């Protein structure tokens, strides 16, 4: 992209990426969009459907990331419906716009549960949005499938987390940086719960692992005034050092443009990002990102038969120029894991049975084999990728296989020794292991 890329153009780009086949209602209204299959399979009651909610930001600063997650969820639903649906019924998604506004997320979650009577919701991206809807799902004892890596320090009975826990993304990234890029770290993030909690974990890990924190700063989510942060980074790291980036949304455009404009390239100032994937690379421009890094569980370049099938199906539905990324893949497999749990439970609307049936579910996912644990998190393989001029990631590190998730962080004093097990009522969301 040219140097004249603006926030407006960035959001327009993201908006254009959404498939025209899905009708999305304006966030300010009380209506929603429902996309159904072509009909119930043979033997099912006429018009039989199972309604699920899809709740992501279709507008606002987070739309650049969340619209593609909707695409992935709708692809999974379309595939499942084409194969006969779930329990002989078609899945009917009800789509709502969280509008990058946390009270709106809570409002829409209530609507999906109370008015639309969905049996599950696939939704959210930021931890702020997840925290906003959490009381709704817990009060109503409902079910959210959350598809994005996050900061941990949470284990709700009412959420299934299909993205990475910190020990499956943040912690391995820090370890790799310490071993390969340097000991001095500057932490930069958007000013909300995920970056601040993630950085609390990183600081504790650095203190235990011989690293050095030289600076930490935040900007409002969606903010583009990054000059003060660039100035602080240069002052704290005059000879170069590691930048750990947990900015979200289109703040990354301004950050990487100005970083490059200041002559702070990846040779001396390698940036490790945990919220930039293929979709964002394509939108920001490889001229600003080549040589920097990201930590995820999935990259579009992962060489598995399941990923080849996923990428081909996604491009066939949405266009040959589209890319896939980690949150999209986590959202896609979340729908399939929910389907498997419903089929094992034999019922879609008894959420206690579906919840219990989800434990131990495995899937040959595009990222590799995943398993749902009783702590509502997936066992996942960890990968670190270097951004290439092609816009894809070259994997420079991967674990030998899936790592079991650890929701309660073991570097942070307050949560060290705690675990989560919803299969045992005596243990639940937080219990002391040692």
C-alpha positions in Angstrom: 0.0 0.0 0.0 1.1 3.6 -0.5 2.3 5.9 2.2 -1.0 7.7 2.0 -2.8 4.8 3.6 -5.2 6.3 6.1 -7.4 4.9 8.8 -10.5 5.6 6.6 -9.0 3.7 3.7 -7.9 0.9 6.0 -11.5 0.4 7.3 -12.9 0.6 3.8 -10.5 -2.1 2.7 -11.7 -4.3 5.5 -15.3 -3.6 4.7 -14.8 -4.6 1.1 -13.4 -7.9 2.2 -16.7 -9.1 3.7 -18.7 -11.4 1.4 -21.6 -9.7 -0.3 -23.6 -12.9 0.2 -24.1 -12.1 3.9 -26.5 -9.3 4.8 -25.3 -7.4 7.8 -27.6 -5.0 9.5 -26.5 -1.7 10.9 -25.2 -1.8 14.4 -27.5 0.9 15.7 -30.7 -0.9 14.8 -32.5 -3.7 16.6 -32.5 -6.0 13.7 -30.1 -8.8 12.9 -29.1 -10.8 9.8 -29.9 -14.5 9.6 -28.3 -16.7 6.9 -29.8 -20.2 6.7 -29.1 -23.2 4.6 -31.1 -24.3 1.6 -33.5 -26.4 3.7 -33.7 -29.2 6.2 -32.3 -32.5 5.2 -34.5 -35.5 4.5 -36.3 -36.8 7.6 -36.1 -33.5 9.5 -39.2 -31.4 10.2 -39.9 -28.9 7.5 -38.0 -25.7 8.3 -36.1 -27.3 11.2 -33.1 -25.2 12.2 -30.8 -24.7 15.1 -30.1 -21.0 15.7 -26.6 -19.8 16.7 -25.4 -16.3 17.3 -22.5 -14.6 15.6 -21.3 -11.5 17.5 -18.3 -9.6 16.2 -17.4 -6.0 15.3 -18.6 -5.2 11.8 -17.8 -1.6 12.3 -15.3 0.5 14.3 -11.6 0.1 14.9 -11.8 -3.7 15.3 -13.7 -4.3 12.1 -10.3 -4.7 10.3 -9.9 -8.0 12.2 -13.3 -9.3 13.1 -15.1 -9.2 9.8 -12.9 -12.0 8.5 -13.7 -14.1 11.6 -17.4 -13.8 10.6 -16.5 -15.1 7.2 -14.7 -18.1 8.6 -17.6 -19.0 10.9 -20.1 -18.7 8.1 -17.9 -21.0 5.9 -17.9 -23.6 8.7 -21.7 -23.3 9.0 -22.2 -23.6 5.2 -20.0 -26.7 5.1 -21.8 -28.4 8.0 -25.2 -27.6 6.5 -24.1 -29.0 3.1 -23.1 -32.2 4.8 -26.5 -32.6 6.5 -26.4 -30.2 9.3 -26.4 -31.1 13.0 -28.8 -33.7 14.4 -30.7 -33.6 11.1 -31.2 -29.8 11.3 -29.7 -26.9 9.5 -27.7 -24.3 11.4 -29.2 -20.8 11.1 -26.8 -18.0 12.1 -28.1 -14.8 13.6 -25.5 -12.1 13.0 -25.0 -9.0 15.2 -22.5 -6.1 15.2 -20.7 -5.4 18.4 -19.5 -2.2 16.7 -16.1 -2.1 18.6 -18.1 -0.9 21.6 -18.2 -3.0 24.7 -21.7 -2.1 26.0 -23.0 -2.8 22.6 -21.5 -6.3 22.8 -23.3 -6.9 26.1 -26.6 -5.6 24.7 -26.4 -7.8 21.6 -25.4 -10.8 23.6 -28.6 -10.4 25.7 -30.7 -10.0 22.5 -29.2 -13.2 20.9 -30.0 -15.2 24.0 -33.3 -13.7 25.1 -35.0 -12.7 21.8 -33.4 -14.9 19.2 -33.0 -17.9 21.6 -29.8 -19.1 20.0 -28.3 -22.2 21.5 -24.7 -20.9 21.3 -22.8 -17.7 20.4 -19.6 -17.5 18.5 -18.2 -14.1 19.1 -15.9 -11.3 20.4 -12.3 -10.5 19.6 -10.9 -8.1 22.2 -10.8 -9.2 25.9 -12.7 -6.0 26.6 -15.6 -7.3 24.6 -15.3 -10.7 26.1 -15.3 -9.2 29.6 -18.3 -7.1 28.7 -20.4 -10.1 27.7 -19.1 -12.5 30.3 -21.6 -11.5 33.0 -24.4 -12.0 30.5 -23.4 -15.6 29.7 -22.8 -16.4 33.3 -26.1 -14.9 34.5 -28.1 -16.7 31.9 -25.9 -19.9 32.1 -25.4 -19.7 28.3 -22.5 -20.6 26.0 -19.9 -18.4 24.2 -17.2 -19.8 21.8 -14.4 -17.3 21.9 -11.8 -17.6 19.0 -8.9 -15.3 19.8 -5.7 -15.7 21.8 -5.9 -13.9 25.1 -4.3 -13.0 28.3 -5.6 -15.9 30.4 -6.3 -15.3 34.1 -9.9 -16.5 33.4 -11.7 -19.8 33.2 -15.4 -19.5 32.8 -17.9 -22.4 32.8 -19.8 -20.5 30.1 -16.9 -19.8 27.6 -15.0 -22.2 25.4 -11.7 -20.6 24.4 -10.4 -21.8 21.0 -7.5 -19.3 20.7 -4.2 -19.6 22.7 -3.7 -19.2 26.4 -0.6 -17.2 27.3 1.6 -20.4 27.7 0.7 -21.2 24.1 1.6 -17.8 22.6 3.0 -15.0 24.8 5.3 -17.0 27.0 6.9 -19.0 24.1 7.4 -15.8 22.2 9.2 -14.2 25.1 11.4 -17.2 25.5 12.3 -17.3 21.8 13.1 -13.6 21.8 15.4 -13.9 24.8 17.2 -16.7 23.1 17.4 -15.2 19.7 16.9 -11.4 19.7 18.1 -9.9 23.0 17.4 -9.3 26.6 16.1 -5.7 26.6 12.3 -5.4 26.0 10.0 -2.4 25.4 6.3 -3.2 25.8 3.7 -1.3 23.7 0.0 -2.0 23.7 -3.5 -0.7 23.3 -4.9 0.5 26.6 -7.3 -2.2 27.7 -7.3 -5.5 29.6 -5.5 -7.8 27.2 -2.3 -5.8 26.6 -2.1 -4.7 30.3 -2.6 -8.3 31.6 -0.3 -9.8 28.9 2.4 -7.3 29.9 2.0 -8.2 33.6 2.8 -11.8 32.6 5.7 -10.7 30.4 7.3 -8.6 33.1 7.0 -11.5 35.6 8.6 -13.8 33.0 11.4 -11.4 32.2 12.2 -11.0 35.9 12.4 -14.8 36.3 14.2 -15.5 33.0 17.0 -12.8 33.1 15.4 -10.3 30.7 15.2 -6.6 31.3 12.2 -4.3 30.9 13.3 -0.9 29.7 9.9 0.7 29.0 6.2 0.2 28.7 3.5 2.4 27.1 0.0 2.3 25.9 -2.3 4.2 23.5 -6.1 4.2 23.4 -7.6 1.4 21.3 -7.9 2.7 17.8 -5.6 5.6 18.6 -3.1 6.7 15.9 -0.9 9.2 17.7 2.2 7.0 18.1 5.0 9.6 18.0 5.4 9.8 21.8 5.8 6.0 22.0 8.4 5.9 19.1 10.3 8.6 20.9 10.3 6.7 24.2 11.4 3.5 22.5 14.4 5.2 20.8 15.4 6.8 24.1 15.1 3.5 26.1 16.8 1.4 23.3 19.3 3.7 21.6 21.3 0.8 20.3 18.3 -1.4 19.4 16.3 -4.0 21.3 13.1 -6.0 21.3 9.7 -4.4 21.0 6.8 -6.6 22.2 3.6 -5.4 20.5 0.1 -5.9 21.7 -1.5 -3.1 19.8 -4.9 -4.1 18.3 -6.9 -2.7 15.5 -5.8 0.0 13.1 -3.4 1.5 15.6 -0.9 -0.8 14.0 -0.9 1.1 10.8 0.4 4.3 12.3 2.8 2.4 14.6 4.6 0.4 11.9 4.7 3.3 9.4 6.2 5.6 11.9 8.6 3.0 13.2 10.0 2.6 9.7 9.9 6.3 9.1 12.2 6.7 12.1 14.7 4.3 10.6 14.0 1.7 13.3 14.0 -1.5 11.2 13.7 -5.1 12.2 17.5 -5.6 12.1 17.9 -3.5 15.3 14.3 -3.2 16.5 12.6 -6.5 15.9 8.9 -6.3 16.8 7.0 -9.4 18.0 3.3 -9.0 17.6 0.5 -11.1 19.0 -2.5 -9.5 17.2 -1.1 -9.1 13.7 -1.8 -11.9 11.3 -2.1 -12.4 7.5 -5.2 -10.2 7.1 -3.6 -7.3 8.9 -0.3 -7.8 7.0 -2.2 -7.6 3.7 -4.0 -4.4 4.8 -1.0 -2.6 6.4 1.5 -3.4 3.7 4.5 -5.7 3.7 6.8 -2.7 3.1 6.3 -1.8 6.7 6.3 -5.3 8.2 8.8 -7.5 6.4 11.3 -8.9 8.8 9.2 -8.5 11.9 7.6 -11.4 13.8 4.3 -12.7 15.1 3.4 -15.6 17.4 0.4 -17.7 16.7 -0.8 -21.3 16.6 -1.7 -21.2 12.9 -0.3 -19.6 9.8 -1.7 -19.8 6.3 1.5 -21.5 5.3 1.0 -24.5 7.7 1.5 -27.6 5.6 -1.4 -30.0 6.6 -4.1 -31.6 4.4 -6.7 -30.0 6.6 -5.2 -26.6 6.0 -5.0 -27.1 2.2 -8.7 -27.9 2.3 -9.6 -25.0 4.5 -7.6 -22.4 2.4 -9.0 -23.7 -0.8 -12.6 -23.6 0.5 -12.2 -20.1 1.9 -10.8 -18.7 -1.3 -13.5 -20.5 -3.3 -16.2 -18.8 -1.3 -14.7 -15.3 -0.7 -12.1 -14.8 -3.5 -8.7 -15.9 -4.6 -7.0 -12.8 -3.1 -8.3 -13.5 0.4 -6.0 -14.8 3.1 -6.6 -16.9 6.2 -5.2 -16.3 9.7 -5.1 -17.7 13.3 -8.3 -16.1 14.7 -10.2 -17.1 11.6 -9.0 -20.7 11.9 -9.8 -20.7 15.6 -13.3 -19.4 14.8 -13.8 -22.0 12.1 -12.8 -25.0 14.2 -14.9 -23.6 17.1 -18.0 -24.2 15.0 -16.9 -27.8 14.2 -16.0 -28.6 17.9 -19.4 -27.2 19.0 -21.1 -29.5 16.3 -19.2 -32.5 17.6 -20.3 -31.8 21.1 -23.9 -31.3 20.1 -23.9 -34.6 18.3 -22.3 -36.4 21.2 -24.8 -34.9 23.6 -27.7 -35.8 21.2 -29.3 -32.4 21.8 -28.5 -28.8 21.0 -30.4 -26.8 23.6 -29.4 -28.6 26.8 -26.3 -26.6 27.3 -25.1 -28.6 30.4 -25.1 -31.8 28.2 -23.3 -30.0 25.3 -20.8 -28.6 27.7 -19.9 -31.9 29.2 -19.8 -33.5 25.7 -17.2 -31.0 24.6 -14.6 -32.2 27.0 -12.1 -34.5 25.2 -13.3 -33.5 21.7 -10.5 -33.7 19.2 -10.3 -32.3 15.7 -7.8 -32.6 12.8 -7.7 -28.9 12.4 -5.9 -26.8 9.8 -3.3 -25.9 12.5 -2.9 -29.6 13.4 -4.6 -31.8 16.0 -6.4 -30.0 18.8 -8.1 -31.3 21.9 -10.7 -29.6 24.1 -9.6 -29.8 27.8 -11.9 -29.7 30.8 -10.6 -26.2 31.5 -12.4 -25.1 28.3 -9.2 -24.4 26.4 -7.6 -26.3 23.5 -4.3 -28.1 23.4 -2.5 -26.4 20.5 0.9 -26.2 18.7 2.9 -23.0 19.1 4.4 -21.3 16.1 6.5 -18.1 15.5 6.6 -16.7 12.1 8.7 -14.0 10.3 6.8 -11.8 7.9 8.0 -12.1 4.4 7.6 -9.7 1.4 4.9 -12.0 0.0 2.7 -11.2 3.0 3.0 -14.7 4.3 4.8 -16.0 7.4 7.9 -18.1 7.4 7.7 -20.4 10.4 11.0 -20.0 12.4 9.9 -21.9 15.5 7.3 -24.5 16.3 6.8 -26.8 19.3 7.0 -30.6 18.6 3.3 -31.0 19.1 0.3 -29.5 21.0 0.9 -27.8 24.4 -1.7 -28.2 27.0 -3.3 -24.9 28.0 -2.7 -23.2 31.3 -5.3 -20.5 31.9 -4.0 -19.4 35.3 -0.5 -18.0 34.8 2.4 -19.6 36.5 4.7 -16.6 36.4 2.3 -14.3 38.2 2.5 -14.7 42.0 -1.2 -14.4 42.6 -2.2 -17.2 40.2 0.8 -19.5 40.5 -0.2 -23.0 41.4 -3.8 -22.6 40.4 -5.7 -24.6 37.7 -9.2 -25.1 36.3 -11.3 -28.2 35.8 -15.0 -27.9 34.9 -15.5 -31.6 34.7 -15.1 -31.8 38.5 -17.6 -29.5 40.4 -15.2 -29.6 43.4 -12.5 -27.9 41.3 -14.4 -25.7 38.9 -12.9 -22.5 37.6 -10.0 -22.1 40.0 -8.4 -24.5 42.5 -5.0 -24.9 44.1 -2.8 -27.6 42.6 0.3 -27.0 44.6 
